[in-house]
Amino acid sequence: MFGLSPAQMIILLVVILLVFGTKKLRNAGADLGAAVKGFKKAMQDDEPKAKDAEFKSIDNNNETAKTETTKEKEQA
């Protein structure tokens, strides 16, 4: 990964830990996790609305077809 050996990655993580500290890294991780969770929830909430709109459109087309058929039968 990025041309770094596992030993170099460990040294880099230790330096980052020393610079930022555990508390800031823990808070950053929690914030990142909450952001990902919120994004996933928003994506799941958005999908049913789109599907509901599609089904309502189909239902409206079926109702229109039914009323046209009913009108044709009444005229005959």
C-alpha positions in Angstrom: 0.0 0.0 0.0 1.6 3.3 -1.2 4.9 1.5 -1.4 5.3 1.3 2.4 6.4 -1.8 4.2 4.4 -3.0 7.3 7.2 -1.7 9.6 7.0 1.7 8.0 3.3 1.7 8.5 3.6 0.9 12.2 6.2 3.7 12.6 3.9 6.1 10.8 0.9 5.2 13.0 3.0 5.6 16.2 4.1 9.1 15.0 0.5 10.1 14.3 -0.5 8.8 17.7 2.2 10.8 19.4 1.3 14.0 17.4 -2.5 13.9 17.8 -2.9 11.9 21.0 -5.4 9.1 21.7 -8.3 11.4 22.7 -8.3 13.4 19.4 -7.9 10.2 17.4 -10.7 8.5 19.3 -13.0 11.5 18.7 -12.1 11.7 15.0 -12.8 8.0 14.6 -16.2 8.4 16.4 -17.1 11.4 14.2 -16.1 9.5 11.0 -18.2 6.5 12.1 -21.2 8.7 12.8 -20.8 10.4 9.4 -20.7 7.1 7.6 -23.7 5.8 9.6 -25.7 9.0 8.8 -24.8 8.7 5.1 -26.0 5.1 5.0 -29.2 5.9 6.8 -29.9 8.8 4.4 -29.3 6.5 1.4 -31.7 3.9 2.8 -34.3 6.5 3.6 -34.0 8.0 0.1 -34.6 4.7 -1.8 -38.1 3.9 -0.5 -39.3 7.4 -1.4 -38.1 6.9 -5.0 -39.8 3.5 -5.1 -43.0 4.8 -3.6 -43.1 7.6 -6.1 -42.6 5.0 -8.9 -45.4 2.8 -7.5 -47.7 5.8 -7.1 -47.1 6.7 -10.7 -47.9 3.2 -11.8 -51.1 3.2 -9.6 -52.2 6.5 -11.1 -51.7 5.1 -14.6 -53.8 2.0 -13.7 -56.6 4.1 -12.2 -56.7 6.3 -15.3 -56.9 3.2 -17.5 -59.7 1.8 -15.3 -61.8 5.0 -15.5 -61.3 5.1 -19.2 -62.5 1.5 -19.5 -65.5 2.3 -17.2 -66.4 5.3 -19.3 -66.3 3.3 -22.5 -68.6 0.6 -21.0 -71.0 3.3 -19.8 -71.2 4.8 -23.3 -71.9 1.4 -24.9 
